[in-house]
Amino acid sequence: MTKPFSLLIKPASYDCNLRCQYCFYLKKAAVYGKVQHRMTTQTLERMISSYMALNMPQYSFAWQGGEPTLMGVGFFQQAVDFMKKYGYAGKQVSNALQTNGTLLDDEWGKFFREYSFLLGISLDGPPEMHNKFRVDAAGKGTHQRVLDGIEAMRRNNVEFNILTLITPANVEHPEEVYNYLKQQGIQYHQYIECVEFDAAGKLLPFSVTAR
């Protein structure tokens, strides 16, 4: 039996509907240019069939980006159909998806609930903290759109946790961030520090120091 491992999949590559100021991935557009970087149906099927051909007790798919929901519900329905096609009795399959939350609606909620997806939704705290760096292509804050997406997931009983990036906007306000999330009824939190350097090894302005 193969030692279990999970797949981390970026089906839309660096494509995203936001322009978060601390994002390191959007810069890949300069590398790839006009090269096709959306996962095709053929690649999706080959990936899933090859992975599920391994003899493991559990198969774990983690979908990230960019923004994976740009692929649309149909893409993920196709992925689940392939999991059903290549899976077999006695094996478990799990799916997790990390999203900025701004495109989530009831269609997504019904799908995620039906297939027991676990979501990670990015929210950096109260509006003034979240909106400092997490903006859309027009430079507008996205806080309310994320809350709307969270509410859509709640309406459909989708399991989710919150991913908070620690930046200069919120690093000095840990209790405020924590209490804000608790007041939103959010019980499961993830906190990740933002530490990025420029080519000269100097911390970028949206990073936090060890202190």
Contacts in CASP RR format, 6 or more apart in sequence:
PFRMAT RR
TARGET T0000
AUTHOR 0000-0000-0000
METHOD contacts of the structure
MODEL  1
MTKPFSLLIKPASYDCNLRCQYCFYLKKAAVYGKVQHRMTTQTLERMISS
YMALNMPQYSFAWQGGEPTLMGVGFFQQAVDFMKKYGYAGKQVSNALQTN
GTLLDDEWGKFFREYSFLLGISLDGPPEMHNKFRVDAAGKGTHQRVLDGI
EAMRRNNVEFNILTLITPANVEHPEEVYNYLKQQGIQYHQYIECVEFDAA
GKLLPFSVTAR
1 55 0 8 1.000
1 56 0 8 1.000
1 57 0 8 1.000
2 54 0 8 1.000
2 55 0 8 1.000
2 56 0 8 1.000
3 56 0 8 1.000
4 56 0 8 1.000
4 57 0 8 1.000
4 58 0 8 1.000
4 60 0 8 1.000
5 56 0 8 1.000
5 60 0 8 1.000
6 60 0 8 1.000
6 61 0 8 1.000
6 62 0 8 1.000
7 47 0 8 1.000
7 51 0 8 1.000
7 60 0 8 1.000
7 61 0 8 1.000
7 62 0 8 1.000
8 62 0 8 1.000
8 64 0 8 1.000
9 39 0 8 1.000
9 47 0 8 1.000
9 61 0 8 1.000
9 62 0 8 1.000
9 63 0 8 1.000
9 64 0 8 1.000
9 68 0 8 1.000
10 63 0 8 1.000
10 64 0 8 1.000
10 65 0 8 1.000
10 66 0 8 1.000
10 68 0 8 1.000
11 38 0 8 1.000
11 39 0 8 1.000
11 44 0 8 1.000
11 63 0 8 1.000
11 65 0 8 1.000
11 68 0 8 1.000
11 71 0 8 1.000
11 75 0 8 1.000
12 37 0 8 1.000
12 38 0 8 1.000
12 39 0 8 1.000
12 65 0 8 1.000
12 66 0 8 1.000
12 67 0 8 1.000
12 68 0 8 1.000
12 70 0 8 1.000
12 71 0 8 1.000
13 28 0 8 1.000
13 32 0 8 1.000
13 37 0 8 1.000
13 38 0 8 1.000
13 65 0 8 1.000
13 66 0 8 1.000
14 25 0 8 1.000
14 26 0 8 1.000
14 27 0 8 1.000
14 28 0 8 1.000
14 29 0 8 1.000
14 32 0 8 1.000
14 37 0 8 1.000
14 65 0 8 1.000
14 66 0 8 1.000
15 37 0 8 1.000
15 38 0 8 1.000
15 65 0 8 1.000
15 66 0 8 1.000
15 67 0 8 1.000
15 70 0 8 1.000
16 23 0 8 1.000
16 25 0 8 1.000
16 26 0 8 1.000
16 65 0 8 1.000
16 66 0 8 1.000
16 67 0 8 1.000
16 70 0 8 1.000
16 100 0 8 1.000
17 67 0 8 1.000
17 70 0 8 1.000
17 100 0 8 1.000
17 102 0 8 1.000
17 103 0 8 1.000
17 136 0 8 1.000
17 137 0 8 1.000
18 67 0 8 1.000
18 100 0 8 1.000
18 102 0 8 1.000
18 134 0 8 1.000
18 135 0 8 1.000
18 136 0 8 1.000
18 137 0 8 1.000
18 142 0 8 1.000
19 26 0 8 1.000
19 135 0 8 1.000
19 136 0 8 1.000
19 137 0 8 1.000
19 139 0 8 1.000
20 100 0 8 1.000
20 133 0 8 1.000
20 134 0 8 1.000
20 135 0 8 1.000
21 132 0 8 1.000
21 133 0 8 1.000
21 135 0 8 1.000
21 206 0 8 1.000
22 133 0 8 1.000
22 165 0 8 1.000
22 167 0 8 1.000
22 194 0 8 1.000
22 196 0 8 1.000
22 204 0 8 1.000
22 206 0 8 1.000
22 207 0 8 1.000
24 196 0 8 1.000
25 65 0 8 1.000
25 66 0 8 1.000
26 66 0 8 1.000
38 71 0 8 1.000
39 71 0 8 1.000
39 75 0 8 1.000
41 78 0 8 1.000
44 75 0 8 1.000
44 78 0 8 1.000
44 79 0 8 1.000
44 82 0 8 1.000
45 82 0 8 1.000
48 79 0 8 1.000
48 82 0 8 1.000
48 83 0 8 1.000
48 86 0 8 1.000
49 82 0 8 1.000
49 85 0 8 1.000
49 86 0 8 1.000
51 59 0 8 1.000
52 59 0 8 1.000
52 83 0 8 1.000
52 86 0 8 1.000
52 87 0 8 1.000
52 91 0 8 1.000
52 93 0 8 1.000
53 86 0 8 1.000
56 91 0 8 1.000
57 91 0 8 1.000
57 92 0 8 1.000
58 91 0 8 1.000
58 92 0 8 1.000
58 93 0 8 1.000
58 94 0 8 1.000
59 83 0 8 1.000
59 87 0 8 1.000
59 91 0 8 1.000
59 92 0 8 1.000
59 93 0 8 1.000
59 94 0 8 1.000
60 93 0 8 1.000
60 94 0 8 1.000
60 95 0 8 1.000
60 96 0 8 1.000
61 79 0 8 1.000
61 83 0 8 1.000
61 93 0 8 1.000
61 94 0 8 1.000
61 95 0 8 1.000
61 96 0 8 1.000
62 95 0 8 1.000
62 96 0 8 1.000
62 97 0 8 1.000
62 98 0 8 1.000
63 76 0 8 1.000
63 95 0 8 1.000
63 96 0 8 1.000
63 97 0 8 1.000
63 98 0 8 1.000
64 97 0 8 1.000
64 98 0 8 1.000
65 98 0 8 1.000
67 99 0 8 1.000
67 100 0 8 1.000
67 103 0 8 1.000
68 97 0 8 1.000
68 98 0 8 1.000
68 99 0 8 1.000
69 97 0 8 1.000
69 99 0 8 1.000
69 101 0 8 1.000
69 103 0 8 1.000
69 104 0 8 1.000
69 108 0 8 1.000
70 103 0 8 1.000
73 107 0 8 1.000
73 108 0 8 1.000
73 111 0 8 1.000
76 111 0 8 1.000
77 111 0 8 1.000
80 95 0 8 1.000
80 115 0 8 1.000
83 93 0 8 1.000
87 93 0 8 1.000
94 116 0 8 1.000
94 118 0 8 1.000
95 115 0 8 1.000
95 116 0 8 1.000
95 117 0 8 1.000
95 118 0 8 1.000
96 117 0 8 1.000
96 118 0 8 1.000
96 119 0 8 1.000
96 120 0 8 1.000
97 112 0 8 1.000
97 117 0 8 1.000
97 118 0 8 1.000
97 119 0 8 1.000
97 120 0 8 1.000
98 119 0 8 1.000
98 120 0 8 1.000
98 122 0 8 1.000
98 163 0 8 1.000
99 119 0 8 1.000
99 120 0 8 1.000
99 121 0 8 1.000
99 122 0 8 1.000
100 121 0 8 1.000
100 122 0 8 1.000
100 134 0 8 1.000
100 142 0 8 1.000
100 146 0 8 1.000
101 121 0 8 1.000
101 122 0 8 1.000
101 145 0 8 1.000
101 146 0 8 1.000
101 149 0 8 1.000
101 150 0 8 1.000
102 136 0 8 1.000
102 142 0 8 1.000
102 145 0 8 1.000
102 146 0 8 1.000
102 149 0 8 1.000
104 121 0 8 1.000
104 148 0 8 1.000
104 149 0 8 1.000
104 150 0 8 1.000
104 152 0 8 1.000
104 153 0 8 1.000
105 149 0 8 1.000
105 152 0 8 1.000
106 152 0 8 1.000
106 155 0 8 1.000
106 156 0 8 1.000
108 152 0 8 1.000
108 153 0 8 1.000
109 152 0 8 1.000
109 153 0 8 1.000
109 155 0 8 1.000
109 156 0 8 1.000
109 158 0 8 1.000
110 156 0 8 1.000
111 117 0 8 1.000
112 119 0 8 1.000
112 153 0 8 1.000
112 156 0 8 1.000
112 158 0 8 1.000
113 156 0 8 1.000
113 157 0 8 1.000
113 158 0 8 1.000
116 159 0 8 1.000
117 158 0 8 1.000
117 159 0 8 1.000
118 159 0 8 1.000
118 160 0 8 1.000
118 161 0 8 1.000
119 153 0 8 1.000
119 158 0 8 1.000
119 159 0 8 1.000
119 160 0 8 1.000
119 161 0 8 1.000
120 160 0 8 1.000
120 161 0 8 1.000
120 162 0 8 1.000
120 163 0 8 1.000
120 190 0 8 1.000
121 146 0 8 1.000
121 149 0 8 1.000
121 150 0 8 1.000
121 153 0 8 1.000
121 160 0 8 1.000
121 161 0 8 1.000
121 162 0 8 1.000
121 163 0 8 1.000
122 134 0 8 1.000
122 146 0 8 1.000
122 162 0 8 1.000
122 163 0 8 1.000
122 164 0 8 1.000
122 165 0 8 1.000
123 130 0 8 1.000
123 143 0 8 1.000
123 146 0 8 1.000
123 147 0 8 1.000
123 150 0 8 1.000
123 162 0 8 1.000
123 163 0 8 1.000
123 164 0 8 1.000
123 181 0 8 1.000
124 130 0 8 1.000
124 132 0 8 1.000
124 133 0 8 1.000
124 134 0 8 1.000
124 164 0 8 1.000
124 165 0 8 1.000
124 167 0 8 1.000
124 169 0 8 1.000
124 170 0 8 1.000
124 177 0 8 1.000
125 143 0 8 1.000
125 164 0 8 1.000
125 170 0 8 1.000
125 177 0 8 1.000
125 180 0 8 1.000
125 181 0 8 1.000
126 143 0 8 1.000
126 176 0 8 1.000
126 177 0 8 1.000
126 180 0 8 1.000
127 143 0 8 1.000
127 144 0 8 1.000
128 169 0 8 1.000
129 169 0 8 1.000
129 170 0 8 1.000
129 173 0 8 1.000
129 177 0 8 1.000
130 141 0 8 1.000
130 142 0 8 1.000
130 143 0 8 1.000
130 146 0 8 1.000
130 169 0 8 1.000
131 141 0 8 1.000
131 142 0 8 1.000
131 143 0 8 1.000
132 167 0 8 1.000
132 169 0 8 1.000
133 165 0 8 1.000
133 167 0 8 1.000
133 169 0 8 1.000
133 206 0 8 1.000
134 141 0 8 1.000
134 142 0 8 1.000
134 143 0 8 1.000
134 146 0 8 1.000
135 141 0 8 1.000
135 142 0 8 1.000
136 142 0 8 1.000
147 184 0 8 1.000
150 160 0 8 1.000
150 184 0 8 1.000
150 186 0 8 1.000
153 160 0 8 1.000
160 188 0 8 1.000
161 186 0 8 1.000
161 188 0 8 1.000
161 189 0 8 1.000
161 190 0 8 1.000
162 181 0 8 1.000
162 186 0 8 1.000
162 188 0 8 1.000
162 189 0 8 1.000
162 190 0 8 1.000
163 190 0 8 1.000
163 192 0 8 1.000
164 170 0 8 1.000
164 177 0 8 1.000
164 181 0 8 1.000
164 189 0 8 1.000
164 190 0 8 1.000
164 191 0 8 1.000
164 192 0 8 1.000
165 192 0 8 1.000
165 193 0 8 1.000
165 194 0 8 1.000
166 191 0 8 1.000
166 192 0 8 1.000
166 193 0 8 1.000
166 194 0 8 1.000
166 208 0 8 1.000
167 194 0 8 1.000
167 206 0 8 1.000
167 207 0 8 1.000
167 208 0 8 1.000
168 205 0 8 1.000
168 206 0 8 1.000
168 207 0 8 1.000
168 208 0 8 1.000
170 176 0 8 1.000
170 177 0 8 1.000
171 208 0 8 1.000
178 189 0 8 1.000
181 189 0 8 1.000
193 208 0 8 1.000
194 206 0 8 1.000
194 207 0 8 1.000
194 208 0 8 1.000
195 203 0 8 1.000
195 207 0 8 1.000
195 208 0 8 1.000
196 203 0 8 1.000
196 204 0 8 1.000
196 206 0 8 1.000
196 207 0 8 1.000
197 203 0 8 1.000
197 204 0 8 1.000
197 207 0 8 1.000
198 204 0 8 1.000
203 209 0 8 1.000
END
